[in-house]
């Protein structure tokens, strides 16, 4: 089974927000300036959005993005 990457999980979450808020790809394109076909490719996981695109796509869906950098957990040595 293929491992779901953090980037894929973010896009899946954003796709869910689009569906929940009933934001079409056409509407998102008009709000972001990103073509509807490019948004489709991003949401389908065919290509990854840039950070700027991610923020724009989230804003089009009525949500904000917050990125946190947290200390890495130390690996335990057995």
N, C-alpha and C positions, 0 to 999 in steps of 0.2 A: 504494500500500500504506500502511495506517495505521501511524503511528509508535507503538511501544510506549513508554508513559511509565514513569518510575521507579516510580510507584505501582502500575501494572499488573504490572510485573516482580516487585515485592514480593508482591503477592497471588498471582501465579502460583507463586512459590516456596513460599509458605505452603500453597497448595493441594496442591503436590507433597509437602510434609512431612506434611500430613494423610493423603494416600494412602499414603505410605511407612510411616507409623506406625499406619496403620489406625484413624484417629480419625474417627468419623462426625460428621456435623453435629449429630445428636441428642446425642451424647456431649459435643461441644464446647459445645453449648447448656447442658447440665447443669453443666459445669465453669465456664462464664463468666457465666451469667445473661443471655446474649444469646439471643434466640429462634433456633430452628433456621432459620426462614425468613429472618431477618436475616443469619445467617451464610451461608446459601446465596446471598443477594443480594450479599454482600461478596465471596465466593469466585468468583462468576460475573462479577464486575466491573460489576454493575448499579449498585451504590452503593459508595462508598469508606468504609472503616472510619475511625473517629476514632483518634487515637493511643492512647487508653485501650483501645479495642476491639482494636486491633492487638496490643497487649501481652497482653491477656487471651486472645485467640485463639491467639497463639503459645504462651503458657503452657499452654493446653489441649492443645496438640500436643506438649508436652514440650520446647520450645525457648525460648530467651531472645532478645530483640531488643536490638541495639546500634545506636545511631544516632551517627554521627560527623559532625562539621563539619570539613571540611578547607579549606585555602586554595584559592581558585579559581585555576586555571591562567591565567597571563597570555596574552592573545591576541597572536599574533605579528603584527607590522606589516610588510607587504611593500612 
